[in-house]
Amino acid sequence: MADIGIGGHQPGFGSTVRTDSWKRGPVLTFLGLSAFIVYATWAAFQGAHYYVGPYLSPFYSPVLFVEPSALGAAPVEHAWLGAWPAWWPAFLPHSPSFFILIFPGAFRLTCYYYRKAYYRSFATTPPGCAVGPRAQKKYHGETRLLLFQNLHRYALYFAIIFVFILYYDAFLAFSYHGVPGLGVGTLVLLVNATLLACYTFGCHSFRHLVGGRLDCFSCNAACGVQHGIWKKATFLNERHMPFAWLSLCWVGFTDLYIRLISMGLLTDLNTWEGF
Amino acid sequence: MAERHFKVWRGDAGGGQFEEYEVEVEDGMVVLDALHRIQAHQANDLAIRWNCKAGKCGSCSMEINGKPKLACMNRLSDYPEDFTIVVQPIKAFPLIKDLVTDVAWNYEQNKRIEPFTPRPRGADGEHRMMQDDIERVQEFRKCIECFLCQDVCHVLRDQDRKDAFAGPRFMIRAASLDMHPLDTADRIPALKEELGVGMCNITKCCTEVCPEHIKITDNGIIPLKERVVSRYYDPLMILLRKLKGLFGGT
């Protein structure tokens, strides 16, 4: 009994009297996020097989520059800024994804839900409720080094632009070479944009900016409108965690689906009878 | 009548140990009932703080099988019959005796928050506000000050930063005042500096243990963090405020 602290509370990393399966959440989160990071990094470095038929992978949208010699690359005329630039460092692959993933990556990195997730499962501060955290010299929370988290709303502004771009991509996927139609890929892109929209518009920063910053919702007509938007954002915000995971998994699946079709390993069911 | 096995912390700030008790229990009993039975029949000097036995006074906060809970709201039937129920005092505050801790620090934090400062009454001498405006703060008013959120908050519980963070309970208290439609006080500078909203890393344990199911993090702390961001860290908002000031806006 000599090693028991006051009140029976033992100090130290991971120490707890809890008997439930508190480790399951952080372990699953660690595995889920790690798997996505590994896949997204691998996919970004490929620089190929991101475009097939009317489908464009969300990891590569919008295409700023195109390397036309890459397999499964978008046509040059599809790129906003043309062919691949000469100034690009030779040691890096010519992957349009490098210009894109930084934006959704920053949005998810600074997202209030993901902060909870990785503070628990990666940083272990703490790994679970009433479980001893990793030892730190002096805890400073989200001050000092982590002050950058406060710029989440700027990542949100970019994320909102991406929602519209991804809906535009889904809209384009209803037509192939000028022929209207529909494929499984079209639906995959549409679901992807919708899940990302539900995740983005349920963001805590969005909820604050559209109305949460007000103290009085009934003071004038504009406040009333903002209250209405705030209530809708609140509905999505209450489901922020499921939308965070669903949108994360689906965006990875969308890239994989398009990649496999582009590589000829999967056939897309569609009304165009192949690409 | 069935028998349940309990391990209860007995001791004070100088030390102590877990004592084991076999307690005869009946259907519908909660942990507090069992502790009262121990107190009545086996350990007359067992110290427990309790009052309403209805989950509304916030007195019987303790840790049951490692989780901060109200003993009066925790049914024995929630645990398998052969399960040992371990009862400890809350960790974040100094132990007085057995299951009773000194939570006076919390009341000191409350004094640091600028009190309700309503705008002047209307011409008819009344304060008027709409239900839509006060729904948010009504959620925060459900708080029973059990301090389970304070106990589970790792900043107070494990990181020993009571010097820098007032804790979730007082973030909620500040939010209930700052979001009030009649209130005019500016608590944002105090939230950033003295009350330390930036110390919270939003791991949501406070929300998980709240017996009143207040969404402490999502509806209280994060909105306060966003208000601090608008004031101190968002260059666009800072610029807009300056422009408003230049052109005579409010």
Interface residues (C-beta under 8 A of the other chain):
Chain A: M1 I4 I6 G7 G8 H9 P11 T16 V17 R18 T19 D20 Y112 R115 K116 Y119 R120 T125 P126 C129 A130 G132 P133 Q136 Y139 H140 G141 E142 T143 L146 L147 N150 L151 H152 R153 H204 S205 R207 H208 L209 G212 R213 D215 C216 F217 S218 C219 H227 N237 E238 H240
Chain B: W9 G11 A13 G15 G16 Q17 F18 E63 N65 G66 K67 P68 F83 V86 Q88 P89 I90 K91 L95 T101 M129 M130 D132 D133 D151 V152 H154 V155 R157 D158 Q159 R161 A164 F165 D178 M179 H180 P181 D183 G196 G198 M199 C200 N201 I202 T203 K204 C205 E208 V209 T217 D218 I222 P223 K225 E226 R227 V228 V229 S230 Y233 D234
